């Protein structure tokens, strides 16, 4: 009986240790140019996407418009096809943020903050001064420290292809972003997936 108890205790300890370990623990420090990810920063000017948003049990669809303004700020506007606006954000040249409009029933601090963080990942507004380069057997991870973890910009080992972006806690990714099929500096498809609850944003570029 004592033997069974010890085995059970050992198993519980192993499970606790594995659940608390980081999925990034195997990454190794590497040398290289962290600024190489700047080449993947989308060059939005007047870019339109067909957009699907799923939040818990709610579904929104419409058109999302990225528009570069004369002062180099970027407006991000999401509306349905009838012109009913869901939100209108501005990302300023100096890394600031302005909420011009938010649908009243969605106008909650946590939702605005989540959307802001998501689009900042897409816009690659990363401060690379404290960035470090890590690697595993197949990819490079450019790690940018945040208040609660890191943002990881994951590329192939030659930094010629952006695999994905991950916003992480100390242990695991909480948001994943894919941007694919770049044409003249603009991705054709963008997918944002939250890992801890259902909040997904899917964008498909509309060719004018």
Secondary structure, DSSP 8 states (H G I E B T S, - for coil): -HHHHHHHHHHHHHHHHHHHS-TTTT-EE--S-GGGGGGGS---SEEEEEEEEEETTEEEEEEEEEEE-TTS-EEEEEE-TTS-EEEEEEE-TTS-EEEEEE-GGG--HHHHHHHHHHHHHHTT---GGG-EEEE-SSEEEEEEE-SSSEEEEEEETTS-SEEEEEEE-SSSEEEEEEEEEEETTEEEEEEEEESSS-EEEEEEE---
